[in-house]
Amino acid sequence: MDGTNAPVGAALDTTTCPECGALAEVTERAVLESTDGPVEHARVQCVARHWFLLPAASLTSPSAPTPARTSLRS
Ligand SMILES: [Zn+2]
Protein backbone atom coordinates (compact mmCIF):
# COMPACT_ATOMS: atom_id res chain seq x y z
CA MET A 1 0.00 0.00 0.00
CA ASP A 2 1.58 3.25 -1.07
CA GLY A 3 -1.05 5.60 0.24
CA THR A 4 -1.87 7.20 -3.07
CA ASN A 5 -5.43 7.29 -4.16
CA ALA A 6 -5.18 9.48 -7.25
CA PRO A 7 -7.42 8.37 -10.07
CA VAL A 8 -5.65 6.50 -12.81
CA GLY A 9 -4.53 8.93 -15.48
CA ALA A 10 -4.46 11.93 -13.19
CA ALA A 11 -1.18 11.21 -11.45
CA LEU A 12 0.90 13.06 -14.03
CA ASP A 13 0.42 16.75 -14.45
CA THR A 14 0.72 17.37 -18.15
CA THR A 15 0.36 20.29 -20.49
CA THR A 16 1.53 21.21 -23.96
CA CYS A 17 4.89 22.72 -24.84
CA PRO A 18 4.54 26.42 -25.71
CA GLU A 19 7.34 26.06 -28.24
CA CYS A 20 6.63 22.87 -30.14
CA GLY A 21 3.19 21.90 -28.94
CA ALA A 22 4.28 18.45 -27.81
CA LEU A 23 3.17 16.83 -24.62
CA ALA A 24 4.95 18.35 -21.66
CA GLU A 25 5.09 17.32 -18.05
CA VAL A 26 4.81 19.68 -15.10
CA THR A 27 7.85 18.79 -13.04
CA GLU A 28 7.63 21.43 -10.39
CA ARG A 29 5.30 24.07 -9.06
CA ALA A 30 6.27 27.13 -7.10
CA VAL A 31 4.64 30.34 -5.98
CA LEU A 32 6.64 33.36 -7.04
CA GLU A 33 6.12 36.93 -6.02
CA SER A 34 5.16 39.31 -8.77
CA THR A 35 4.15 42.93 -8.93
CA ASP A 36 0.55 41.82 -8.65
CA GLY A 37 1.20 39.51 -5.72
CA PRO A 38 2.10 35.84 -5.49
CA VAL A 39 1.57 33.89 -8.68
CA GLU A 40 1.77 30.13 -8.99
CA HIS A 41 4.31 29.09 -11.59
CA ALA A 42 4.99 25.69 -13.01
CA ARG A 43 8.16 24.28 -14.50
CA VAL A 44 7.31 22.19 -17.53
CA GLN A 45 9.48 19.98 -19.66
CA CYS A 46 8.33 18.61 -22.98
CA VAL A 47 9.25 15.40 -24.72
CA ALA A 48 11.71 17.37 -26.89
CA ARG A 49 13.45 18.58 -23.72
CA HIS A 50 12.36 22.15 -23.95
CA TRP A 51 11.62 23.49 -20.53
CA PHE A 52 9.87 26.60 -19.33
CA LEU A 53 8.80 28.30 -16.17
CA LEU A 54 5.31 29.53 -16.77
CA PRO A 55 2.47 30.99 -14.77
CA ALA A 56 0.31 28.04 -13.83
CA ALA A 57 -2.73 29.88 -15.10
CA SER A 58 -1.32 29.88 -18.62
CA LEU A 59 -0.86 26.13 -18.80
CA THR A 60 -2.93 24.34 -21.36
CA SER A 61 -4.28 20.89 -20.85
CA PRO A 62 -3.74 18.49 -23.75
CA SER A 63 -6.51 16.21 -22.62
CA ALA A 64 -9.13 18.74 -21.70
CA PRO A 65 -12.36 18.06 -23.47
CA THR A 66 -13.50 20.87 -25.66
CA PRO A 67 -16.15 22.90 -23.93
CA ALA A 68 -19.55 21.68 -24.88
CA ARG A 69 -20.99 24.06 -27.35
CA THR A 70 -24.67 23.82 -27.01
CA SER A 71 -26.04 25.65 -29.95
CA LEU A 72 -29.54 24.41 -29.80
CA ARG A 73 -31.73 26.94 -31.50
CA SER A 74 -35.06 25.27 -31.67
ZN1 LIG B 1 8.88 21.48 -26.84
PDB file of the backbone (N, CA, C, O) and the ligand in Angstrom, with CONECT records:
HET     ZN  A 101       1
ATOM      1  N   MET A   1       0.856  -1.204   0.000  1.00  0.00           N
ATOM      2  CA  MET A   1       0.000   0.000   0.000  1.00  0.00           C
ATOM      3  C   MET A   1       0.887   1.246   0.000  1.00  0.00           C
ATOM      4  O   MET A   1       1.721   1.424   0.888  1.00  0.00           O
ATOM      5  N   ASP A   2       0.703   2.084  -0.978  1.00  0.00           N
ATOM      6  CA  ASP A   2       1.577   3.251  -1.068  1.00  0.00           C
ATOM      7  C   ASP A   2       0.876   4.539  -0.649  1.00  0.00           C
ATOM      8  O   ASP A   2       1.480   5.611  -0.658  1.00  0.00           O
ATOM      9  N   GLY A   3      -0.361   4.435  -0.294  1.00  0.00           N
ATOM     10  CA  GLY A   3      -1.052   5.605   0.244  1.00  0.00           C
ATOM     11  C   GLY A   3      -1.598   6.561  -0.783  1.00  0.00           C
ATOM     12  O   GLY A   3      -2.256   7.540  -0.431  1.00  0.00           O
ATOM     13  N   THR A   4      -1.334   6.295  -2.065  1.00  0.00           N
ATOM     14  CA  THR A   4      -1.866   7.204  -3.072  1.00  0.00           C
ATOM     15  C   THR A   4      -3.245   6.727  -3.510  1.00  0.00           C
ATOM     16  O   THR A   4      -3.495   5.530  -3.651  1.00  0.00           O
ATOM     17  N   ASN A   5      -4.097   7.658  -3.713  1.00  0.00           N
ATOM     18  CA  ASN A   5      -5.428   7.286  -4.164  1.00  0.00           C
ATOM     19  C   ASN A   5      -5.854   8.137  -5.346  1.00  0.00           C
ATOM     20  O   ASN A   5      -7.046   8.328  -5.590  1.00  0.00           O
ATOM     21  N   ALA A   6      -4.854   8.656  -6.090  1.00  0.00           N
ATOM     22  CA  ALA A   6      -5.182   9.476  -7.249  1.00  0.00           C
ATOM     23  C   ALA A   6      -5.823   8.603  -8.320  1.00  0.00           C
ATOM     24  O   ALA A   6      -5.426   7.455  -8.520  1.00  0.00           O
ATOM     25  N   PRO A   7      -6.790   9.142  -8.987  1.00  0.00           N
ATOM     26  CA  PRO A   7      -7.420   8.373 -10.069  1.00  0.00           C
ATOM     27  C   PRO A   7      -6.401   8.028 -11.145  1.00  0.00           C
ATOM     28  O   PRO A   7      -5.482   8.804 -11.408  1.00  0.00           O
ATOM     29  N   VAL A   8      -6.557   6.905 -11.745  1.00  0.00           N
ATOM     30  CA  VAL A   8      -5.645   6.503 -12.815  1.00  0.00           C
ATOM     31  C   VAL A   8      -5.720   7.524 -13.943  1.00  0.00           C
ATOM     32  O   VAL A   8      -6.804   7.894 -14.394  1.00  0.00           O
ATOM     33  N   GLY A   9      -4.555   7.971 -14.389  1.00  0.00           N
ATOM     34  CA  GLY A   9      -4.527   8.934 -15.483  1.00  0.00           C
ATOM     35  C   GLY A   9      -4.400  10.360 -15.000  1.00  0.00           C
ATOM     36  O   GLY A   9      -4.172  11.268 -15.799  1.00  0.00           O
ATOM     37  N   ALA A  10      -4.546  10.571 -13.703  1.00  0.00           N
ATOM     38  CA  ALA A  10      -4.461  11.927 -13.186  1.00  0.00           C
ATOM     39  C   ALA A  10      -3.201  12.135 -12.353  1.00  0.00           C
ATOM     40  O   ALA A  10      -2.995  13.207 -11.783  1.00  0.00           O
ATOM     41  N   ALA A  11      -2.368  11.112 -12.286  1.00  0.00           N
ATOM     42  CA  ALA A  11      -1.176  11.215 -11.455  1.00  0.00           C
ATOM     43  C   ALA A  11      -0.168  12.178 -12.069  1.00  0.00           C
ATOM     44  O   ALA A  11       0.487  12.930 -11.347  1.00  0.00           O
ATOM     45  N   LEU A  12      -0.038  12.162 -13.381  1.00  0.00           N
ATOM     46  CA  LEU A  12       0.904  13.060 -14.035  1.00  0.00           C
ATOM     47  C   LEU A  12       0.223  14.358 -14.407  1.00  0.00           C
ATOM     48  O   LEU A  12      -0.892  14.381 -14.930  1.00  0.00           O
ATOM     49  N   ASP A  13       0.926  15.431 -14.121  1.00  0.00           N
ATOM     50  CA  ASP A  13       0.416  16.747 -14.448  1.00  0.00           C
ATOM     51  C   ASP A  13       1.004  17.122 -15.802  1.00  0.00           C
ATOM     52  O   ASP A  13       2.198  17.403 -15.904  1.00  0.00           O
ATOM     53  N   THR A  14       0.193  17.128 -16.814  1.00  0.00           N
ATOM     54  CA  THR A  14       0.716  17.366 -18.152  1.00  0.00           C
ATOM     55  C   THR A  14       0.088  18.599 -18.782  1.00  0.00           C
ATOM     56  O   THR A  14      -1.006  19.034 -18.424  1.00  0.00           O
ATOM     57  N   THR A  15       0.833  19.141 -19.738  1.00  0.00           N
ATOM     58  CA  THR A  15       0.355  20.289 -20.485  1.00  0.00           C
ATOM     59  C   THR A  15       0.950  20.172 -21.877  1.00  0.00           C
ATOM     60  O   THR A  15       1.456  19.112 -22.245  1.00  0.00           O
ATOM     61  N   THR A  16       0.898  21.230 -22.647  1.00  0.00           N
ATOM     62  CA  THR A  16       1.532  21.211 -23.958  1.00  0.00           C
ATOM     63  C   THR A  16       2.676  22.205 -23.988  1.00  0.00           C
ATOM     64  O   THR A  16       2.616  23.258 -23.354  1.00  0.00           O
ATOM     65  N   CYS A  17       3.719  21.864 -24.730  1.00  0.00           N
ATOM     66  CA  CYS A  17       4.890  22.719 -24.841  1.00  0.00           C
ATOM     67  C   CYS A  17       4.529  23.988 -25.595  1.00  0.00           C
ATOM     68  O   CYS A  17       3.966  23.919 -26.688  1.00  0.00           O
ATOM     69  N   PRO A  18       4.848  25.158 -25.020  1.00  0.00           N
ATOM     70  CA  PRO A  18       4.543  26.418 -25.711  1.00  0.00           C
ATOM     71  C   PRO A  18       5.385  26.621 -26.955  1.00  0.00           C
ATOM     72  O   PRO A  18       5.050  27.453 -27.798  1.00  0.00           O
ATOM     73  N   GLU A  19       6.466  25.881 -27.084  1.00  0.00           N
ATOM     74  CA  GLU A  19       7.341  26.064 -28.240  1.00  0.00           C
ATOM     75  C   GLU A  19       7.006  25.109 -29.373  1.00  0.00           C
ATOM     76  O   GLU A  19       6.901  25.527 -30.526  1.00  0.00           O
ATOM     77  N   CYS A  20       6.837  23.832 -29.058  1.00  0.00           N
ATOM     78  CA  CYS A  20       6.631  22.870 -30.140  1.00  0.00           C
ATOM     79  C   CYS A  20       5.270  22.195 -30.078  1.00  0.00           C
ATOM     80  O   CYS A  20       4.899  21.455 -30.989  1.00  0.00           O
ATOM     81  N   GLY A  21       4.531  22.445 -29.015  1.00  0.00           N
ATOM     82  CA  GLY A  21       3.186  21.896 -28.944  1.00  0.00           C
ATOM     83  C   GLY A  21       3.120  20.435 -28.546  1.00  0.00           C
ATOM     84  O   GLY A  21       2.042  19.842 -28.529  1.00  0.00           O
ATOM     85  N   ALA A  22       4.270  19.849 -28.225  1.00  0.00           N
ATOM     86  CA  ALA A  22       4.281  18.450 -27.811  1.00  0.00           C
ATOM     87  C   ALA A  22       3.813  18.316 -26.370  1.00  0.00           C
ATOM     88  O   ALA A  22       3.695  19.297 -25.637  1.00  0.00           O
ATOM     89  N   LEU A  23       3.553  17.089 -25.993  1.00  0.00           N
ATOM     90  CA  LEU A  23       3.167  16.832 -24.616  1.00  0.00           C
ATOM     91  C   LEU A  23       4.290  17.220 -23.674  1.00  0.00           C
ATOM     92  O   LEU A  23       5.450  16.881 -23.908  1.00  0.00           O
ATOM     93  N   ALA A  24       3.957  17.914 -22.632  1.00  0.00           N
ATOM     94  CA  ALA A  24       4.952  18.347 -21.659  1.00  0.00           C
ATOM     95  C   ALA A  24       4.471  17.981 -20.263  1.00  0.00           C
ATOM     96  O   ALA A  24       3.271  17.947 -19.989  1.00  0.00           O
ATOM     97  N   GLU A  25       5.410  17.716 -19.409  1.00  0.00           N
ATOM     98  CA  GLU A  25       5.086  17.321 -18.046  1.00  0.00           C
ATOM     99  C   GLU A  25       5.415  18.450 -17.082  1.00  0.00           C
ATOM    100  O   GLU A  25       6.467  19.080 -17.190  1.00  0.00           O
ATOM    101  N   VAL A  26       4.528  18.699 -16.155  1.00  0.00           N
ATOM    102  CA  VAL A  26       4.807  19.676 -15.103  1.00  0.00           C
ATOM    103  C   VAL A  26       5.673  18.992 -14.059  1.00  0.00           C
ATOM    104  O   VAL A  26       5.235  18.063 -13.380  1.00  0.00           O
ATOM    105  N   THR A  27       6.901  19.461 -13.941  1.00  0.00           N
ATOM    106  CA  THR A  27       7.846  18.794 -13.043  1.00  0.00           C
ATOM    107  C   THR A  27       7.926  19.474 -11.691  1.00  0.00           C
ATOM    108  O   THR A  27       8.389  18.881 -10.716  1.00  0.00           O
ATOM    109  N   GLU A  28       7.481  20.700 -11.633  1.00  0.00           N
ATOM    110  CA  GLU A  28       7.629  21.432 -10.386  1.00  0.00           C
ATOM    111  C   GLU A  28       6.649  22.590 -10.376  1.00  0.00           C
ATOM    112  O   GLU A  28       6.364  23.195 -11.409  1.00  0.00           O
ATOM    113  N   ARG A  29       6.148  22.883  -9.209  1.00  0.00           N
ATOM    114  CA  ARG A  29       5.295  24.065  -9.058  1.00  0.00           C
ATOM    115  C   ARG A  29       5.844  24.925  -7.941  1.00  0.00           C
ATOM    116  O   ARG A  29       6.319  24.414  -6.927  1.00  0.00           O
ATOM    117  N   ALA A  30       5.777  26.228  -8.128  1.00  0.00           N
ATOM    118  CA  ALA A  30       6.274  27.130  -7.103  1.00  0.00           C
ATOM    119  C   ALA A  30       5.491  28.428  -7.165  1.00  0.00           C
ATOM    120  O   ALA A  30       5.057  28.856  -8.235  1.00  0.00           O
ATOM    121  N   VAL A  31       5.317  29.043  -6.022  1.00  0.00           N
ATOM    122  CA  VAL A  31       4.637  30.335  -5.980  1.00  0.00           C
ATOM    123  C   VAL A  31       5.691  31.422  -5.942  1.00  0.00           C
ATOM    124  O   VAL A  31       6.513  31.477  -5.028  1.00  0.00           O
ATOM    125  N   LEU A  32       5.659  32.285  -6.942  1.00  0.00           N
ATOM    126  CA  LEU A  32       6.639  33.364  -7.045  1.00  0.00           C
ATOM    127  C   LEU A  32       5.952  34.702  -6.840  1.00  0.00           C
ATOM    128  O   LEU A  32       4.808  34.906  -7.246  1.00  0.00           O
ATOM    129  N   GLU A  33       6.666  35.593  -6.211  1.00  0.00           N
ATOM    130  CA  GLU A  33       6.122  36.934  -6.018  1.00  0.00           C
ATOM    131  C   GLU A  33       6.186  37.717  -7.327  1.00  0.00           C
ATOM    132  O   GLU A  33       7.178  37.656  -8.053  1.00  0.00           O
ATOM    133  N   SER A  34       5.139  38.435  -7.610  1.00  0.00           N
ATOM    134  CA  SER A  34       5.158  39.311  -8.775  1.00  0.00           C
ATOM    135  C   SER A  34       4.635  40.671  -8.342  1.00  0.00           C
ATOM    136  O   SER A  34       4.257  40.870  -7.187  1.00  0.00           O
ATOM    137  N   THR A  35       4.619  41.588  -9.272  1.00  0.00           N
ATOM    138  CA  THR A  35       4.152  42.932  -8.928  1.00  0.00           C
ATOM    139  C   THR A  35       2.684  42.936  -8.533  1.00  0.00           C
ATOM    140  O   THR A  35       2.217  43.840  -7.840  1.00  0.00           O
ATOM    141  N   ASP A  36       1.966  41.920  -8.979  1.00  0.00           N
ATOM    142  CA  ASP A  36       0.549  41.824  -8.648  1.00  0.00           C
ATOM    143  C   ASP A  36       0.283  40.873  -7.492  1.00  0.00           C
ATOM    144  O   ASP A  36      -0.863  40.527  -7.205  1.00  0.00           O
ATOM    145  N   GLY A  37       1.376  40.452  -6.823  1.00  0.00           N
ATOM    146  CA  GLY A  37       1.202  39.508  -5.725  1.00  0.00           C
ATOM    147  C   GLY A  37       1.715  38.146  -6.122  1.00  0.00           C
ATOM    148  O   GLY A  37       2.223  37.963  -7.228  1.00  0.00           O
ATOM    149  N   PRO A  38       1.582  37.178  -5.212  1.00  0.00           N
ATOM    150  CA  PRO A  38       2.101  35.844  -5.494  1.00  0.00           C
ATOM    151  C   PRO A  38       1.373  35.184  -6.650  1.00  0.00           C
ATOM    152  O   PRO A  38       0.146  35.225  -6.734  1.00  0.00           O
ATOM    153  N   VAL A  39       2.140  34.579  -7.536  1.00  0.00           N
ATOM    154  CA  VAL A  39       1.573  33.890  -8.681  1.00  0.00           C
ATOM    155  C   VAL A  39       2.144  32.480  -8.720  1.00  0.00           C
ATOM    156  O   VAL A  39       3.354  32.290  -8.596  1.00  0.00           O
ATOM    157  N   GLU A  40       1.277  31.500  -8.890  1.00  0.00           N
ATOM    158  CA  GLU A  40       1.769  30.135  -8.988  1.00  0.00           C
ATOM    159  C   GLU A  40       2.388  29.909 -10.356  1.00  0.00           C
ATOM    160  O   GLU A  40       1.770  30.178 -11.386  1.00  0.00           O
ATOM    161  N   HIS A  41       3.619  29.409 -10.349  1.00  0.00           N
ATOM    162  CA  HIS A  41       4.315  29.085 -11.585  1.00  0.00           C
ATOM    163  C   HIS A  41       4.552  27.595 -11.648  1.00  0.00           C
ATOM    164  O   HIS A  41       4.589  26.916 -10.622  1.00  0.00           O
ATOM    165  N   ALA A  42       4.709  27.099 -12.834  1.00  0.00           N
ATOM    166  CA  ALA A  42       4.992  25.685 -13.011  1.00  0.00           C
ATOM    167  C   ALA A  42       6.162  25.525 -13.956  1.00  0.00           C
ATOM    168  O   ALA A  42       6.253  26.202 -14.980  1.00  0.00           O
ATOM    169  N   ARG A  43       7.065  24.609 -13.596  1.00  0.00           N
ATOM    170  CA  ARG A  43       8.160  24.281 -14.498  1.00  0.00           C
ATOM    171  C   ARG A  43       7.698  23.099 -15.349  1.00  0.00           C
ATOM    172  O   ARG A  43       7.290  22.064 -14.823  1.00  0.00           O
ATOM    173  N   VAL A  44       7.765  23.265 -16.637  1.00  0.00           N
ATOM    174  CA  VAL A  44       7.312  22.195 -17.526  1.00  0.00           C
ATOM    175  C   VAL A  44       8.461  21.755 -18.416  1.00  0.00           C
ATOM    176  O   VAL A  44       9.319  22.555 -18.788  1.00  0.00           O
ATOM    177  N   GLN A  45       8.465  20.501 -18.745  1.00  0.00           N
ATOM    178  CA  GLN A  45       9.476  19.978 -19.662  1.00  0.00           C
ATOM    179  C   GLN A  45       8.773  19.084 -20.666  1.00  0.00           C
ATOM    180  O   GLN A  45       8.038  18.168 -20.297  1.00  0.00           O
ATOM    181  N   CYS A  46       9.009  19.364 -21.946  1.00  0.00           N
ATOM    182  CA  CYS A  46       8.332  18.614 -22.976  1.00  0.00           C
ATOM    183  C   CYS A  46       9.170  17.430 -23.427  1.00  0.00           C
ATOM    184  O   CYS A  46      10.322  17.273 -23.022  1.00  0.00           O
ATOM    185  N   VAL A  47       8.573  16.607 -24.266  1.00  0.00           N
ATOM    186  CA  VAL A  47       9.252  15.398 -24.721  1.00  0.00           C
ATOM    187  C   VAL A  47      10.470  15.717 -25.577  1.00  0.00           C
ATOM    188  O   VAL A  47      11.335  14.862 -25.766  1.00  0.00           O
ATOM    189  N   ALA A  48      10.547  16.951 -26.101  1.00  0.00           N
ATOM    190  CA  ALA A  48      11.715  17.368 -26.886  1.00  0.00           C
ATOM    191  C   ALA A  48      12.743  18.089 -26.016  1.00  0.00           C
ATOM    192  O   ALA A  48      13.698  18.681 -26.517  1.00  0.00           O
ATOM    193  N   ARG A  49      12.525  18.024 -24.709  1.00  0.00           N
ATOM    194  CA  ARG A  49      13.452  18.578 -23.721  1.00  0.00           C
ATOM    195  C   ARG A  49      13.486  20.096 -23.685  1.00  0.00           C
ATOM    196  O   ARG A  49      14.425  20.682 -23.147  1.00  0.00           O
ATOM    197  N   HIS A  50      12.493  20.726 -24.239  1.00  0.00           N
ATOM    198  CA  HIS A  50      12.359  22.148 -23.949  1.00  0.00           C
ATOM    199  C   HIS A  50      11.852  22.247 -22.513  1.00  0.00           C
ATOM    200  O   HIS A  50      11.094  21.391 -22.059  1.00  0.00           O
ATOM    201  N   TRP A  51      12.262  23.270 -21.814  1.00  0.00           N
ATOM    202  CA  TRP A  51      11.621  23.491 -20.528  1.00  0.00           C
ATOM    203  C   TRP A  51      11.364  24.960 -20.301  1.00  0.00           C
ATOM    204  O   TRP A  51      12.091  25.821 -20.797  1.00  0.00           O
ATOM    205  N   PHE A  52      10.326  25.231 -19.549  1.00  0.00           N
ATOM    206  CA  PHE A  52       9.869  26.597 -19.329  1.00  0.00           C
ATOM    207  C   PHE A  52       9.388  26.747 -17.903  1.00  0.00           C
ATOM    208  O   PHE A  52       8.993  25.777 -17.256  1.00  0.00           O
ATOM    209  N   LEU A  53       9.425  27.965 -17.428  1.00  0.00           N
ATOM    210  CA  LEU A  53       8.797  28.304 -16.165  1.00  0.00           C
ATOM    211  C   LEU A  53       7.669  29.266 -16.499  1.00  0.00           C
ATOM    212  O   LEU A  53       7.894  30.405 -16.909  1.00  0.00           O
ATOM    213  N   LEU A  54       6.471  28.784 -16.313  1.00  0.00           N
ATOM    214  CA  LEU A  54       5.310  29.529 -16.774  1.00  0.00           C
ATOM    215  C   LEU A  54       4.340  29.767 -15.631  1.00  0.00           C
ATOM    216  O   LEU A  54       4.296  28.990 -14.677  1.00  0.00           O
ATOM    217  N   PRO A  55       3.565  30.834 -15.722  1.00  0.00           N
ATOM    218  CA  PRO A  55       2.469  30.992 -14.773  1.00  0.00           C
ATOM    219  C   PRO A  55       1.528  29.798 -14.902  1.00  0.00           C
ATOM    220  O   PRO A  55       1.155  29.413 -16.010  1.00  0.00           O
ATOM    221  N   ALA A  56       1.152  29.225 -13.789  1.00  0.00           N
ATOM    222  CA  ALA A  56       0.311  28.036 -13.829  1.00  0.00           C
ATOM    223  C   ALA A  56      -1.003  28.313 -14.552  1.00  0.00           C
ATOM    224  O   ALA A  56      -1.588  27.419 -15.163  1.00  0.00           O
ATOM    225  N   ALA A  57      -1.453  29.545 -14.475  1.00  0.00           N
ATOM    226  CA  ALA A  57      -2.729  29.878 -15.099  1.00  0.00           C
ATOM    227  C   ALA A  57      -2.660  29.819 -16.618  1.00  0.00           C
ATOM    228  O   ALA A  57      -3.689  29.730 -17.287  1.00  0.00           O
ATOM    229  N   SER A  58      -1.448  29.869 -17.164  1.00  0.00           N
ATOM    230  CA  SER A  58      -1.316  29.878 -18.618  1.00  0.00           C
ATOM    231  C   SER A  58      -1.099  28.486 -19.188  1.00  0.00           C
ATOM    232  O   SER A  58      -0.983  28.315 -20.401  1.00  0.00           O
ATOM    233  N   LEU A  59      -1.044  27.492 -18.309  1.00  0.00           N
ATOM    234  CA  LEU A  59      -0.856  26.134 -18.805  1.00  0.00           C
ATOM    235  C   LEU A  59      -2.084  25.687 -19.586  1.00  0.00           C
ATOM    236  O   LEU A  59      -3.218  26.040 -19.262  1.00  0.00           O
ATOM    237  N   THR A  60      -1.826  24.914 -20.608  1.00  0.00           N
ATOM    238  CA  THR A  60      -2.930  24.337 -21.355  1.00  0.00           C
ATOM    239  C   THR A  60      -2.972  22.850 -21.091  1.00  0.00           C
ATOM    240  O   THR A  60      -1.940  22.211 -20.881  1.00  0.00           O
ATOM    241  N   SER A  61      -4.145  22.318 -21.104  1.00  0.00           N
ATOM    242  CA  SER A  61      -4.282  20.890 -20.852  1.00  0.00           C
ATOM    243  C   SER A  61      -4.501  20.155 -22.155  1.00  0.00           C
ATOM    244  O   SER A  61      -5.450  20.452 -22.879  1.00  0.00           O
ATOM    245  N   PRO A  62      -3.634  19.194 -22.470  1.00  0.00           N
ATOM    246  CA  PRO A  62      -3.744  18.490 -23.747  1.00  0.00           C
ATOM    247  C   PRO A  62      -4.934  17.553 -23.794  1.00  0.00           C
ATOM    248  O   PRO A  62      -5.374  17.151 -24.871  1.00  0.00           O
ATOM    249  N   SER A  63      -5.445  17.211 -22.646  1.00  0.00           N
ATOM    250  CA  SER A  63      -6.513  16.213 -22.625  1.00  0.00           C
ATOM    251  C   SER A  63      -7.848  16.805 -22.215  1.00  0.00           C
ATOM    252  O   SER A  63      -8.824  16.086 -21.999  1.00  0.00           O
ATOM    253  N   ALA A  64      -7.876  18.113 -22.112  1.00  0.00           N
ATOM    254  CA  ALA A  64      -9.125  18.736 -21.698  1.00  0.00           C
ATOM    255  C   ALA A  64     -10.164  18.600 -22.806  1.00  0.00           C
ATOM    256  O   ALA A  64      -9.894  18.905 -23.968  1.00  0.00           O
ATOM    257  N   PRO A  65     -11.311  18.153 -22.444  1.00  0.00           N
ATOM    258  CA  PRO A  65     -12.356  18.061 -23.467  1.00  0.00           C
ATOM    259  C   PRO A  65     -12.772  19.452 -23.920  1.00  0.00           C
ATOM    260  O   PRO A  65     -12.817  20.386 -23.119  1.00  0.00           O
ATOM    261  N   THR A  66     -13.066  19.581 -25.170  1.00  0.00           N
ATOM    262  CA  THR A  66     -13.500  20.873 -25.663  1.00  0.00           C
ATOM    263  C   THR A  66     -14.821  21.233 -24.999  1.00  0.00           C
ATOM    264  O   THR A  66     -15.716  20.401 -24.857  1.00  0.00           O
ATOM    265  N   PRO A  67     -14.915  22.474 -24.606  1.00  0.00           N
ATOM    266  CA  PRO A  67     -16.151  22.897 -23.932  1.00  0.00           C
ATOM    267  C   PRO A  67     -17.367  22.581 -24.783  1.00  0.00           C
ATOM    268  O   PRO A  67     -17.391  22.826 -25.989  1.00  0.00           O
ATOM    269  N   ALA A  68     -18.340  22.049 -24.145  1.00  0.00           N
ATOM    270  CA  ALA A  68     -19.546  21.684 -24.876  1.00  0.00           C
ATOM    271  C   ALA A  68     -20.197  22.937 -25.444  1.00  0.00           C
ATOM    272  O   ALA A  68     -20.547  23.869 -24.721  1.00  0.00           O
ATOM    273  N   ARG A  69     -20.340  22.924 -26.723  1.00  0.00           N
ATOM    274  CA  ARG A  69     -20.990  24.064 -27.350  1.00  0.00           C
ATOM    275  C   ARG A  69     -22.430  23.717 -27.643  1.00  0.00           C
ATOM    276  O   ARG A  69     -22.743  23.108 -28.666  1.00  0.00           O
ATOM    277  N   THR A  70     -23.263  24.093 -26.779  1.00  0.00           N
ATOM    278  CA  THR A  70     -24.670  23.821 -27.006  1.00  0.00           C
ATOM    279  C   THR A  70     -25.245  24.952 -27.832  1.00  0.00           C
ATOM    280  O   THR A  70     -25.444  26.069 -27.356  1.00  0.00           O
ATOM    281  N   SER A  71     -25.498  24.634 -29.048  1.00  0.00           N
ATOM    282  CA  SER A  71     -26.037  25.654 -29.952  1.00  0.00           C
ATOM    283  C   SER A  71     -27.428  25.253 -30.419  1.00  0.00           C
ATOM    284  O   SER A  71     -27.785  25.341 -31.594  1.00  0.00           O
ATOM    285  N   LEU A  72     -28.172  24.820 -29.452  1.00  0.00           N
ATOM    286  CA  LEU A  72     -29.538  24.409 -29.798  1.00  0.00           C
ATOM    287  C   LEU A  72     -30.387  25.660 -30.016  1.00  0.00           C
ATOM    288  O   LEU A  72     -30.573  26.477 -29.114  1.00  0.00           O
ATOM    289  N   ARG A  73     -30.874  25.778 -31.197  1.00  0.00           N
ATOM    290  CA  ARG A  73     -31.727  26.937 -31.497  1.00  0.00           C
ATOM    291  C   ARG A  73     -33.061  26.450 -32.036  1.00  0.00           C
ATOM    292  O   ARG A  73     -33.412  26.694 -33.190  1.00  0.00           O
ATOM    293  N   SER A  74     -33.773  25.776 -31.203  1.00  0.00           N
ATOM    294  CA  SER A  74     -35.062  25.266 -31.673  1.00  0.00           C
ATOM    295  C   SER A  74     -36.199  26.145 -31.224  1.00  0.00           C
ATOM    296  O   SER A  74     -37.357  25.862 -31.533  1.00  0.00           O
TER     297      SER A  74
HETATM  298 ZN    ZN A 101       8.884  21.483 -26.840  1.00  0.00          ZN2+
END
